Amino acid sequence: MKKVALAWLCSLALVACGGGDDDGPSGVDGGRIGVDAQVPPGIDGGPQPDAWVAPGTDAGGVDAYVAPGTDGGGGGGSERDPRLQTDPDPGEVGCGSMTCNVPAQTCCTQLSGQSCVAPASCSGGLAAPGNCDGPEDCSGGQLCCAPTGLADLTTGTTCAASCGSRHQMCQTDADCSGGATCHTCRPPGGMGGVVGLCNAGASCPGSYTSL
């Protein structure tokens, strides 16, 4: 009976003194109380890894990585290539360092350069009148059509219901249809400035040079 009582008292003493298995998990009663707990990364209390955010996604306060050349949002064919030497305003045609007011004027392109003149004055030789440089210069839903190349260069740019074999001029992708996009092009023979032409291919149409 004395042995049982003695064993019982020893058990109470061990509990009161915090005795027990010293190999218990950290931070758990009965183990090494007060030791910092190990927390997996990404959980409060652990290190936060850098976040990678897909282009165009709201990072929620975290700096997003956007691949070079990728549009981070917006766009939709409304951006105009700043290299174009045309004029996007209605009734105005880019003409070298000048702007011609059509239809009272035309941008007359010749081997000697470009100038704003009365339409009747742009004739003879390789003179090519520029009566438009995008659909914004045409009325009634007409298109602005450019020559196919040197063979019909002197016809210049004109407004028409359909361009047929000629090339449709544009300022942005929104001016093109049927899966075509607006390409930045240099005219054949260096005649005239840099223009926008619609084409369904990956480059400028006909004998125009892609930029």
Disulfide bonds with the S-S distance in Angstrom:
Cys95-Cys107 2.16
Cys100-Cys116 1.94
Cys108-Cys122 2.16
Cys132-Cys144 2.11
Cys138-Cys159 2.01
Cys145-Cys163 2.08
Cys170-Cys182 2.10
Cys176-Cys198 2.05
Cys185-Cys204 2.05
